[in-house]
Amino acid sequence: MGINNAESVMVQSNAHVANINWLLKNIKSEVSADYIWLNSKGIVVMTNKVAISSDLNMVEKYIKELNNVDVSDVISLRLP
């Protein structure tokens, strides 16, 4: 994710964490987002447990649907 996209997400990071947690709860996931931070490569979403691929897909879909994010600049989510 480019710096412009990352900065626009960080402006409302608390709201994004709440929205991501709501989405994860709706798919009956035991994973929840704790916080989001910005590093040199983009944003990092920290979770309480190791996420499975369906959790990652839900978060990726949420990020791509944000109005102020350039979808072509979003890199697929992955585990470190």
Phi and psi restraints in degrees (value plus and minus 20) as a CYANA .aco file:
   2 GLY   PHI     -89.7   -49.7
   2 GLY   PSI     143.5   183.5
   3 ILE   PHI     -80.3   -40.3
   3 ILE   PSI     -61.2   -21.2
   4 ASN   PHI     -82.3   -42.3
   4 ASN   PSI     -63.6   -23.6
   5 ASN   PHI     -83.0   -43.0
   5 ASN   PSI     -66.1   -26.1
   6 ALA   PHI     -81.4   -41.4
   6 ALA   PSI     -64.2   -24.2
   7 GLU   PHI     -84.6   -44.6
   7 GLU   PSI     -57.8   -17.8
   8 SER   PHI     -88.0   -48.0
   8 SER   PSI     -52.5   -12.5
   9 VAL   PHI     -91.6   -51.6
   9 VAL   PSI     -60.3   -20.3
  10 MET   PHI     -85.1   -45.1
  10 MET   PSI     -47.9    -7.9
  11 VAL   PHI     -77.5   -37.5
  11 VAL   PSI     -56.7   -16.7
  12 GLN   PHI    -140.0  -100.0
  12 GLN   PSI      20.9    60.9
  13 SER   PHI     -80.6   -40.6
  13 SER   PSI     -57.5   -17.5
  14 ASN   PHI     -82.9   -42.9
  14 ASN   PSI     -62.0   -22.0
  15 ALA   PHI     -86.1   -46.1
  15 ALA   PSI     -58.3   -18.3
  16 HIS   PHI     -86.6   -46.6
  16 HIS   PSI     -59.6   -19.6
  17 VAL   PHI     -81.2   -41.2
  17 VAL   PSI     -64.7   -24.7
  18 ALA   PHI     -83.1   -43.1
  18 ALA   PSI     -63.0   -23.0
  19 ASN   PHI     -86.4   -46.4
  19 ASN   PSI     -61.8   -21.8
  20 ILE   PHI     -82.2   -42.2
  20 ILE   PSI     -63.3   -23.3
  21 ASN   PHI     -83.4   -43.4
  21 ASN   PSI     -58.1   -18.1
  22 TRP   PHI     -83.1   -43.1
  22 TRP   PSI     -64.2   -24.2
  23 LEU   PHI     -84.4   -44.4
  23 LEU   PSI     -63.2   -23.2
  24 LEU   PHI     -84.4   -44.4
  24 LEU   PSI     -58.1   -18.1
  25 LYS   PHI     -84.3   -44.3
  25 LYS   PSI     -57.8   -17.8
  26 ASN   PHI     -86.0   -46.0
  26 ASN   PSI     -45.4    -5.4
  27 ILE   PHI    -117.4   -77.4
  27 ILE   PSI      -5.3    34.7
  28 LYS   PHI      43.3    83.3
  28 LYS   PSI      12.7    52.7
  29 SER   PHI    -102.4   -62.4
  29 SER   PSI     126.6   166.6
  30 GLU   PHI    -108.6   -68.6
  30 GLU   PSI     -24.1    15.9
  31 VAL   PHI    -106.6   -66.6
  31 VAL   PSI     121.8   161.8
  32 SER   PHI    -158.2  -118.2
  32 SER   PSI     128.2   168.2
  33 ALA   PHI    -100.3   -60.3
  33 ALA   PSI     113.4   153.4
  34 ASP   PHI    -112.3   -72.3
  34 ASP   PSI     -67.4   -27.4
  35 TYR   PHI    -185.5  -145.5
  35 TYR   PSI     148.3   188.3
  36 ILE   PHI    -142.4  -102.4
  36 ILE   PSI     116.8   156.8
  37 TRP   PHI    -157.4  -117.4
  37 TRP   PSI     142.9   182.9
  38 LEU   PHI    -121.5   -81.5
  38 LEU   PSI     109.9   149.9
  39 ASN   PHI    -144.4  -104.4
  39 ASN   PSI    -191.5  -151.5
  40 SER   PHI     -87.2   -47.2
  40 SER   PSI     -39.5     0.5
  41 LYS   PHI    -123.9   -83.9
  41 LYS   PSI     -28.1    11.9
  42 GLY   PHI     126.8   166.8
  42 GLY   PSI    -163.6  -123.6
  43 ILE   PHI    -124.1   -84.1
  43 ILE   PSI     133.5   173.5
  44 VAL   PHI    -144.4  -104.4
  44 VAL   PSI     108.8   148.8
  45 VAL   PHI    -123.3   -83.3
  45 VAL   PSI      95.0   135.0
  46 MET   PHI    -110.6   -70.6
  46 MET   PSI     111.4   151.4
  47 THR   PHI    -138.2   -98.2
  47 THR   PSI     145.3   185.3
  48 ASN   PHI     -97.9   -57.9
  48 ASN   PSI     -41.7    -1.7
  49 LYS   PHI    -159.6  -119.6
  49 LYS   PSI     149.4   189.4
  50 VAL   PHI     -88.9   -48.9
  50 VAL   PSI     106.7   146.7
  51 ALA   PHI    -101.6   -61.6
  51 ALA   PSI     126.0   166.0
  52 ILE   PHI    -114.2   -74.2
  52 ILE   PSI     151.8   191.8
  53 SER   PHI     -80.1   -40.1
  53 SER   PSI     -55.3   -15.3
  54 SER   PHI     -86.7   -46.7
  54 SER   PSI     -53.9   -13.9
  55 ASP   PHI     -86.7   -46.7
  55 ASP   PSI     -64.9   -24.9
  56 LEU   PHI     -82.4   -42.4
  56 LEU   PSI     -60.6   -20.6
  57 ASN   PHI     -83.1   -43.1
  57 ASN   PSI     -58.7   -18.7
  58 MET   PHI     -84.7   -44.7
  58 MET   PSI     -63.8   -23.8
  59 VAL   PHI     -86.0   -46.0
  59 VAL   PSI     -62.9   -22.9
  60 GLU   PHI     -81.5   -41.5
  60 GLU   PSI     -64.2   -24.2
  61 LYS   PHI     -81.3   -41.3
  61 LYS   PSI     -62.3   -22.3
  62 TYR   PHI     -80.5   -40.5
  62 TYR   PSI     -67.5   -27.5
  63 ILE   PHI     -82.3   -42.3
  63 ILE   PSI     -62.5   -22.5
  64 LYS   PHI     -87.9   -47.9
  64 LYS   PSI     -45.0    -5.0
  65 GLU   PHI    -107.4   -67.4
  65 GLU   PSI     -23.7    16.3
  66 LEU   PHI     -85.5   -45.5
  66 LEU   PSI     120.2   160.2
  67 ASN   PHI     -84.5   -44.5
  67 ASN   PSI     -55.7   -15.7
  68 ASN   PHI    -117.9   -77.9
  68 ASN   PSI       1.2    41.2
  69 VAL   PHI    -134.7   -94.7
  69 VAL   PSI     111.2   151.2
  70 ASP   PHI     -99.6   -59.6
  70 ASP   PSI      87.1   127.1
  71 VAL   PHI     -79.6   -39.6
  71 VAL   PSI     -53.8   -13.8
  72 SER   PHI     -87.6   -47.6
  72 SER   PSI     -34.4     5.6
  73 ASP   PHI    -120.8   -80.8
  73 ASP   PSI     -18.4    21.6
  74 VAL   PHI    -107.4   -67.4
  74 VAL   PSI     103.1   143.1
  75 ILE   PHI    -108.6   -68.6
  75 ILE   PSI     120.0   160.0
  76 SER   PHI     -76.0   -36.0
  76 SER   PSI     121.5   161.5
  77 LEU   PHI     -91.7   -51.7
  77 LEU   PSI     130.8   170.8
  78 ARG   PHI    -175.5  -135.5
  78 ARG   PSI     141.0   181.0
  79 LEU   PHI    -100.1   -60.1
  79 LEU   PSI     127.7   167.7
